[in-house]
Amino acid sequence: METAAPAPLTAAPPYGHVFVGEKWRNSSLIQSLKGGGVKILFENELGAADFHLANKTCILYVSECDIIAGNGYKRKLVRYRNASSSLQKLVLVESTRLSEQYFSAVQKFVVFDLGLTLLPVSGQTEASQLIRQIVLGDSRENPFRRTSSARLLDPVVLALVQQVPGVGRVKALALLQHFSSIQQLCNAAPAELEPIVGQAAAQQIHSFFHKPTAAGT
């Protein structure tokens, strides 16, 4: 029976499961998750979030259509940010050939204006792979051994940092061990980054987070 806990935004789903907003029931993303071994619990009361994972992470999905349609997605993002919750809030944004001209503006709004963590995905298939990695990867961990330092190496955050040009897994790990949050990393000066990743990568990282906004807001 597909029922969820009465307070889904504060009560986490069991390991290996994910709470999913009812509107996603027939999507390719959900079919892919089911095929990958993730158990789906549909829920009508997730608030602004689309997904709620067992490791105290919730996800809002901004599609290509949302971005191209105008600024309506911004209201949804603000509601999501303002929702009182102890969960780590992640925003998945479709970065496609059609939406790429708007991506810098979306990135600026999500990361700098709202202070949320953004992760670009090519579409629902890649999003499902990411969610599956978080859900099933987290379920293999010993829940009694989680520490604050382990939280910084969350696979979502690690994947986000690896999106920066010139940063592979090794440099991403080094950066996350040095900076206490994505926001701190975004605001780091090249001189702070250079001892960790070298001069060339430091400039690339700084440029990535501070490049001018493209194509309006």
N, C-alpha and C positions, 0 to 999 in steps of 0.2 A: 504494500500500500504506500503510495507516494505522498507521505505527510512529513512535515518538518517540525522542528522545535518551535514553541510558541513565540520565542524572541530570537529570530535568526540572526540579527545583527550583533547579538552579544553571546549567543550560545553557538559554539563551533560545531560543524558536522563531524561525524566519526572519521577516523583516518581512512583514506582511500575513497572518501565520499566528497561530494561538492553540492552545496545548495545552489540552485540555478533558478533565475527568474522565469516565470511561466511563459513569457513571450519567446523564449529560446527553444521551446519544446521540439519544434520540427526543423531546427536549423542543422546545417551541415556540421557546425562546430560540435553540437551535442552528439550527433551520430559518430563523429570521430572520437570523442571522449569515451563513449560507450565501447567502441571497438578497441580502445586502448586499455580497457580494464578499469576505468573509473566508474564508480557507482553514482548515479544521478538522483538527487532529491529535489523535485520541483517545489517551488515556494512562491507564494503570492506577495509576501511581505518583506522583501529585501530592501525596501526604501529605494534610494537612488542607485544602489549597486546592482550589477548584473549577476555576479558570482560571489560566493562566500566559501572560502577554503578552510581546511582543518588547521592550518598553521597560523591562524589569526590574521589572514589576509583577505581583503575583499577587492573585487575588480570591477571597474567600470569600463565598458567597451565603447569606443568612439569609432564608428564606421566611416568608410569613404563617403557614403551617402550623407551622414550627419554633417561632415565637414563641408561638403559641396553645397548643401542646402542653405547654409548661412550661419548665423551666430547662435542659433537655438541651442546647439550643443553646450555653449558656455553656461547657460542657465542650469543645465543638468550637472555640469561639472561643479558649479558653485554649491548646489544642493548637496552633492556628494561630499565635497570638502567640509561643508558645515554640519553634516550629520554627526551627532555625538556618538562616538564609538571608540573603543580601545583597539580597533583593528588597524593593521597596516593597510593603507589605501594605495592601490596601484591603478594606473590608467593605461589600458592598451589602446593604441591609436593605429588605425590602418594607414600605412604609408604606401601609396600606390602611384602609378603613373598619373592618374587623374587628380589625386589629392596632394602630390608632392609640392606643388607651388604654394599650398597653404600650410605646409607642415611646420615651417619655422615659426609662424604665428601661433599655431596650436601649441607647439613646444614651449614657446615663451609664456603663454597664458597658463599652461598646466604647471610647469616647473617653477617659473619665477614669480608669477602673480599669485598662484594658489599654493605653491610649496608642495605639490604632489609629485610622486615618482611616475615618470612616463616611460613606457616601453613600446617602440614601434614594432608592428607586425605587418606582414604582407597580406594577411587575410585570415579568415576563420580557421583554416587548416593549421597555420603556424601558431595561432592563438591556442588552439586545442592542444598542440604539442607542448607549448609552454605550461599550460595549466596542468596537463598530465604529469609533466616533470616535477612540478611543485607538489602536487597531491601525492603521487606515488613515491617520489623521492623522500618527502617528509615523513611518510608513513613507515619508512625503513629505519628511521632514526630512533634512538632511545629517548623518549620524551623527558626522562629524568636527567638527561645529560645536557639539555639545552642551556646555553649561557648567553649573556648579552653579546659577547664577541661572535658567537655562532650566528646570532641574528643578523649581524652585518654581512655575513657571507651567504645570506639567503640567495637561492638560485635566481630569483627574479632580479635582485639588485646586481648580482654578478653579471647576468645576461645584459642588463642595461648598460653597465660600464663598458662591456665588451663591444657595444655598438659604436663607441667612439673610435674614429679612425686612428690607427697606430697603436691601439690598446688590445692586446690579446689576453688570454686567461691569466698568465703569470703577472702581467702588469696590473690587471684588474684586481687580482687578489692583494697585491702589494698596496694599491691605492685604498682598498677597503679596510686594510689593517691599519692604515695611517689616519684616514678621515672617518669621523664618527657618524657622518650622514651624507646622503647624496647632495643635500643642500650645501654642506660645507665643501664638498668636492667641486660643485658648480662655481662656488665663489672663490676658489683657491687661485692665487696668483701664479704665474709661470715659475717664479722663483721658489715657491713652496712645492711645486710639482716636480721640478727638475731633479732634486736629490733622489726621488723615488723612481722616476721613469726615464730620466735623461732629458737633454735639452730639446731635441726634435719632438719627442712625444709630448713633452710639457706644453710646447707651443700649439700642437695639434689639439690637445685636450682643451686648452684655454680658448682657442678659436672656435671649437665645436660648441661650447657652452655660451659663447658671447658673440656669435656671428649675427649680423644685422637681420632683423625680421624681414621676410620677403612677402610680397603680394598682399599688402594690406592686413587688416585684422578681422 
